[in-house]
Amino acid sequence: MKKKIYYFVLLLITVFVFLLLYKAIFQNNSYVPSSKINKKINEFSARSLFLDNEINIKDLISQKKITIINIWASWCAPCRNEHEYLMKLKEHPNIILIGLNYKDKPSKAKLFVKDFGNPFSTILKDPKGIISIDIGAYGVPETYILDNDLNLKKKFIGELTFKNFEEIIEIANR
Amino acid sequence: MLISQIGNYSLILGLILSIYLIIYLFLGIYGFTKNNLNNIYSILFLQLFSVLISFFSLIYSFVVSDFTNETVYNNSHTTKPLFYKISGTWGNHEGSLLLWLLVLTLFIFLFLIYSKKQPKNYRLNTIVFQQIIISGFFLFVLFTSNPFNYLFPKPTEGLGLNPILQDPALAIHPPILYLGYVGSSIIFSASLSALVSKNINSSWAHHIKKWVLLSWIFLTFGIMLGSIWAYYELGWGGFWFWDPVENVSLMPWFCLTALLHSISVLEKRLILKSWTLILSIATFSLSMSGTFLVRSGILNSVHTFANDPERGVFILIFLFILILISILIFFFFETDEKILENKIYWLSKETFILINNWFMVFFLSVVLIGTTYPIFLEVLTSDKISVGPPFYQKLLIPFLIPFLFFMAVGPNLKWIKNDFKKINIKKFFLLIFICFIASLFTEKLNINNLFIIILIFSSFYLFVSSLSDLIYKKKNFSQNISHFAFSILILSIIFNGILSKEFSGNMRVGDEIDFNSNIIEFQKIETFDKENYKSIIGTFKIEDRKKKIILLKPEIRVYNQPNILTSEADIKTSFYEDKFLVFSILNQDNIFNVRYQVKPFMIWIWISTFLLIFGGLIRFTKIK
């Protein structure tokens, strides 16, 4: 009898630890070192995808809106998944959405936005991936939220989720 | 591309074989069919072979930079040196799991070969348990982290060119650690199987001891390599940081060390059966939890791989299934140990080994709580706390003192005997003599902390007594050498901790600073352009009291793509102390932040760990 109680207690503890750890997994801790938040990203200029003219990032920023830079590529599978959220973000009046096309062929990139729709107000080309790395990207996709002085407000590494989407809308509504 | 396909399909074949084997053996054990050992040999070999093919096809994809393979694309680059292309195979999440699988299948095959003296039923049961673990890993690899995912269109260049990860110690550190972890899985399966087939006896203990030793050797070596990497490459100026990922490798080590001692008691006296089994199960569960904590992204640490909740959930569920299976098996098969007719001998070897086990469990609990408590707290209250070195030092050091005393006395006692004679007058005088020496020592070094004084005293005692054992006793050479090595390890850690000196401050070229009667002079900086980085090398002249001069040349590397700054420390090693200097750029022009450290007995930490492992190796070769 005593033995059974021991096992029962052991089982309870096991289940409890399991539940705690299970919850811990889903806690959001994909974090960006806080040293990078609120710091200016490096200013850059690049050629646009459609018109092929040189554009400086400063010229795209508007005083009353927030700027979102989304780093994407036509060959990147997670970029397709987050595309629907980008299309919705495009509708928001306070958001300027800029695409940074990472290591891609212009023809394929054009085909991509033709097929899936173009969420971006401007698409800049980064054929060698230098700009993306310079502003601190690790890979594609990544999404940066900047204020009108190019300060990094928030950074999402990897595919945007619905939760991230809601977060962005909340920032834009402020 | 074709090669990746082959790799993928041979993984699927491996999984099918695993499931087939579980069903086949299960039917055999319960008497529905007859198990033919030769068949099992060939199936296990085929499984090993298919994983081997998978593994080599991944290596091949890395070598030829086949970017249609997602793993290669994410972790490699055409300009990487060949050595790092190959080591990149297991330097990432997917590849490292493939390595796990390879070692798992290799070890179970070896187990079958080297367990011929054991009853057939026990061997077959062990294979069943091990195949349950193996099939779990197959499913994990195939469904959540397949190393052979296909990318189309083919990217022209890979993403993996992180310079910090290009280091030889890092290339072999994970595989060695895995050998230790996976070895513990064999111990786990064998223990459950011994329980089910009622095969817990001295011959079993003798046979499983080999696997315990093997995992212990690899685990110790793996932890040491990680520590060497942190010291020489990360340039943080220390060898252990109580980082969560370091801790998760230390926890199974405590367990395994306890097991290593208690298994001898089981072998010699047939007591502590359940306790030994619990330790075996705990060792593997802790290794798995380590994998879970690192791979699920719950911990934020330098080592953590990409976050992916799906993977975390899989390992968590799998881990708890294994734990539940073990609890159930314990519940149904555990037999009460016979109450010993003869009385307990308080001054016998087995009592002291049990004391060792209690201490190990205590150390383990401290580290376990320090590592997991912040996670639990965050879930329950969403407070973020971090547990640092002072926590571990405050809790571990006081208990280290009696531990060292017991360790000095224990090996000289006899099995099943109260042995008062061994603790004789001679030892007593030795104790007083060491007390005297140690107090002179602490006086000279000006140490006032009572704890530290007693700690130095007790580790000196262990040092002298294990040294005399090593010289005068012919028996148990391996044990004596390991205990001796451990005493050196503890002594050098203590002296390293209390005698380290650090200077940290800002300097310009031409500055001179007086630090503990050493003169540090910042002589010059030079800049060189290297292939993919700019190198800034500073020259520092250090003149000590005896006018001896050394030059230290630390480096700062500015990589252009990706834009990363790394500081390479310059370390001058001698038997007495390490001189460590690292510098970094500040925002103002021409001013550098300089950190200079003198770390006594650093090299002895590595030497003694090597000796510790060497002792284990000797023991391993002596077991027949």
Interface residues (C-beta under 8 A of the other chain):
Chain A: Y7 L10 L11 T14 F18 L20 L21 Y22 K23 A24 I25 F26 Q27 N29 S30 Y31 S74 W75 A77 K103 K108 G129 I130 I133 D134 Y138 G139 G158
Chain B: N74 L151 F152 P153 K154 P155 T156 E157 L159 F292 S296 G297 I298 N300 A306 N307 P309 G312 V313 L316 F320 I323 L324 I327 F330 F331 I375 F376 E378 V379 L380 Q561 P562 N563
